């Protein structure tokens, strides 16, 4: 345990140093603050996945020399011992050309027992090593002999020297240790450091929605790792074509997106799977067709204590809450809207990056985008 703490402190120091290397998020760049407000439901106070009480997010950005641009993002459904206090979860696959480690056990048992980690394609195993080490070190897990690490990825090889496998288990431990409530850094940070979205710099984005009291007053939050292409649309407008910086035909539709959905609604794993499927509608609104070469994954979990898979509830019979099917539609709407806005936030926050091959992936030209959207009357002030 002392060794793990020493590793964490060292990596955290490195992560703080990395944050000053041109990858910090512009606090004024969020889409909603600039009038880009998709949907009809209200966001939470932070407009982030951490609006769902108890959810924590930690990120480590790994930047070195001219070639390494990658990182790790950790989502903790709660701050306790996740192995002993499991949560119901559901997984959905849009197009399955990707890696989401741990899915078969989630599908079989309908629960997660570790933090959810996002990183690059060739670092999944190293991230899993860190998650397993963290889980085994938790008090009360002395007799644990099986851990279902949940690790997702997108391929940041266009920007990052992915074959260098710069992400280590220690980075995973540091990301978990850094996990906190409150605002979430977006853009080229953590697992989004080296990603590309519609030919522009992509990254991490997040958003949330609150249901009205008549619909239960539940909160739903989404975090995305964006690394896909297609015909960029914002608020229904074909912005990618209007920008005319690159022909749409030159933007590969291939790539990947990881979507993590949290809610405090008391849902069964079956309805969480249904909820996860709806997130792809939000991705479609941004211009993706989930191409043959794309890995599109969504994982949804409920933080409600009334549906936790505690040791007592995992033995014998148990009585738990279960929101009715007929009450799911508002949550479906929330998932679609929050996913769409999370992608916009990733694009708006990300900064121009020079790649190891000398190619530049520019930041989305936000000023031009706003001018286009204003001409179409879709900004909040113009509706």
N, C-alpha and C positions, 0 to 999 in steps of 0.2 A: 504493500500500500504506500509506503514512504517513497519507493522508487517511482510509482505512478505519479505521486504529487510532485516530485522533483522534475519529472519529464514534462508535466503539465505547465509548471511555472516557466520552464525554459521555452517551450513552444509558444506560450502566451506572449512572452517578451518578443519573440520573433514575429508573431502575428501583428503586434502593435507597430513594430518597425515597418512591416510590409504595408500597413494601412496608409503610410505617408508617401508611398511610391506612385502617386498619381491615380489611385484606384478608389479614393474616398467618394462617398455619395454626396451629391449636391442636395442639401436639405430642402431646397425650393423647387425641386424638379418633379415632384409627384404629379401625376396626371390630373387628379381631382382638383388640386389647388390651382391648376391652370384652366379649369373649365371642362375637362374631359371626364364626364360623369356618366358611365354606362348604367343602364338599368333603372329601376324604380325604387328599389329597397335602399334604406339608409345604411351607410357604413358604421362600424363601431368607432369608438373614440380615437383609436390609433389607426384604424383602417388597415389592420394587420391580423395575421393568424393568432397573434398573442392577445387579441381581444377576447378569445375564448379562454376563460379563467383557468389558470394552471399550466397553460402551454408555454414552453420556453424554447428559445432559438439561440444557438451559438454558432459562430462562424470563424473559420481560420482561412486567411488568404495566403497562398504560397507563391511568392514572387522572387525569382532569383535570376540575375544576369539578363540576357536577351531572350532566353528560351523558355523559362518556366513561368507560366501564367495559369494557375489552377488553384484548387482549394477544397474545403470541406464545409458543408452546412449540416448542422445537427438539429433535429426537431424532437423535443422531449414532450410527450403528451401530459406528463405531470412530473413533479420533482422528487417523487418517492422511488421506491424499489419497483421498477416496472416488471421485473420477472415475477415478483410475488403478488403484485397488484396489476394484473394484466387488463387490457381494454379490448372491447369488441372492435373489429376492424373489417373492412372490405376492400378488395382490389379490383380494378377494372383495367383492361388492356385495349387501347385503340388499335395501334399497329404494333406487333410484338417484336420488332427488330431492335432489341435492347436487352438490358439486364436489370431486373429488380429482384435482388436476392431475398429469399425468405418468403416468396409468394405462395409456394405450395402449402406450407403449414398454415398460413393465414387463410387460404381457401379452405383447407380441411377443417381447421378448428375455429376459424372466425375470430382470431385474437392476435394482438401483438404483445411482445414481452421485452422489447428493447427500444432504445431511441431509434428514430428513423434517420439514416445518414444519406446525404447526397454528395457525390464526388464525380470524378471522371471515369471513363469506361475501364481503363486498365488499372485503376486503383480500388476497385470494388473489394478485392480480396484483402488489401491492406486496411481499408476502412473497417471491414468486418472483423479483422483481427483486433482492432482497437475496441470495437463494441463488445466483443466477447470478453476481452480482458477487463473492461469496465464492469460488465455484468457480474463476472465471477468475483470481483473485488468488493461487491456490495455486501454490507452486513446482512446476514441471514441467508446468503447464497453459498455457504460453505459446502453444501452437499449437492450443488447443481452440477449435472453432468451433460446437459444438453442445452444449447442456447440457439434460438432462431434469430440471428442477426438480420435486420432489415436494412438493406443498402441499395439505393438507386443511383443511376448515372446518366450523364450525357457525354458525348465524345467531343472534347475540347481540342482535338488534335490540329485544327486549323490555326489555332492561336498558340497553343501550348505544345511543348515537346513531350507529348504524351508517353512516348516510349521510355522516357527517363524515369517514369513512375515516381515523381517527386513527392507525392502524398504518402505519408507513412501512418502506421497505427498510432504513433505519438500525436500526429495532427488530429486524428479522430478523438483521442483522449482530451486534447486541448479544446476542441470545438464543444465537446460535451461539457467540460468544466466551465466554459465561457457562457453556456446557455443561460438565458435570463428572460424575464418578462419585459414588457415595454416595447419601444419602437424597434423595428428590424431594419438593418442596413440593406439597401437594395442596389441593383446594378452589378458592376464588376467586382463582386465580393464573394468570398467563400467558394461554393461550388459553381458560382456563376462567373468567376474571374475570367475564364477563357472561352466562354460560350458566344455564339453568334445567332442572331435572330433576324430573319428576312434580309440578310446581307448587311445588317447593322450590328453593332455590338449588343449582345443580349446580356442576360444575367439572372439574378435573383429578383423576384417581385412578390409582393404580398398584398392582400386586400381582405376585407371582411364585410359581412352584412348582418343586420339585426332584424329579426322578425317582430311584427307588432304583437301586442299582448293577446289579441284574438287568435293569433297563430302560435301561441305558446311563449312568445318573448325570447326565443332561443337565439344564440349567436353562432355564426358559422364563419370560419376563417380559412383562407387558402394561401399557400406558398408555392411558387413555381420556380423551376430551373429551366430557362428557355434557351433552346439551341436548335430551332427548326426554321424552315423556310416556307415559301409559298407566295401568295399575292396579298401583301400587307393591307389590311383594312383596319381603320380605327373609327369607331362609332358608325360603322356601316359604310364608310367612305373609302374608295380604293386609293388610299394615300400613297402606296408604293408606286402606282402608275403616275399619279399627279406629281410626285417629286421628280420623276424623270432622271434621277441620278444614275439609275441602272435600269435596263430593261427587265421587266418582270420575268421574261423567259430566261434571263441569265441567273436568276436566283433559284438555286436548287430547292425543290420542295422537301428534300430529305433532311434528316436531323432528328432531334428528339426533344421531348419535354417530360419533366417529372412534375406531378401535381400532388401536393399533400393537403388534405382537407381535414379540418378539425371542427367539431361542433359539441355543444353541451346538451344537445337534444338526446334523450334516452332512446337510442336506436339499436336494433338488433344488427348482427353482422350482415344479415341478408339485406336489410334496408340501407346499410352503409355501402354495400356493393352497388346497390341501385343509385345511391347518391354519387358515388365515384364515377359512374358512367356518365352522369350529366355534365361533369366538368369538361368533357371533350366538346360539348356544344359551345362552351366559352372559347375554347381553342379555335374551333371552326369559325367563330365570329371574327377572329383576328386574321383569317385568310389561309389557314392550314387545311390540307385535305388528308392529313395523316398518310403520307405516301408509303410506297413499298419499302423505302429505305429509312423509314422513321420509326423511332421507338417512343411510343406514347403511353404513359402509365399514370394511373391515379390510385392513391391509397387514401381511404377515409377512416377516421376513428372517432369514437364518442368518449368524451371525458366525464360524462355523467356518473356520479358515484353509484347511482342506483343500478347501473349496468356493468359495473366493474367485475372482472373475473377474479375475485379474491379466492384465497385458498379454501375458505369455507364454502363459497359458491361453486367451486370446481369439484366438490365431493358430494355425492348423493344428489338430492334435488334442491332447487333454489327458486325463489320467487323474485323476478326482476321486472322492472318497467319495460314497456315496449310501445313506442309511439305507433299509432295505427297507420296502416297504409294510406288511408284517406287523408292523413295529416302531412303527408310527405311533400306535396307539391310546392309549398312555400320554400322548403329547404332545397328542392331541386332548383328553383328560381335563384335562390341565394348562391348556390354553387356555380351556376352558369355566370351570373353577374360578377361574382368575386374572382372567378378564374380569368374572365376577360380583362378586368381591371388590373389584376396582378401582372398580366403580360404587359399592359401599357406601362405600369410602374417600372417594370424591369427595363423596358426600352427607354423610357424617359430619364431614368437615373444613370444608365450605363454611359461610360465615357469612351472616346476614341482610343483604340489600342493598336500599336504596331506589333506585327507578328514576327516570329522567328524567321520566316521566309522573306521578310521585307515587305509583305503586303499589309495594308492598313485596313482595319475594319472600323469605319467611322461611327461616331455616336449618331443616333437619330437626330436630324436637324429639327429640333423641337419648334423653333420659331416658325420655320416654313410649314411644319405640320399644323400649327395653330392657325396660320393664315389660311391654309386649305380648308380646315374644319370650319373656320369662321365664314368663309364664302358659302359653305353649305348649310350654315345656320344650325349646327349641331352642338356648339359649345353651350355650356349651361346658361351663360348670360344672353344667348341669342334664341333660346327656346321659348 
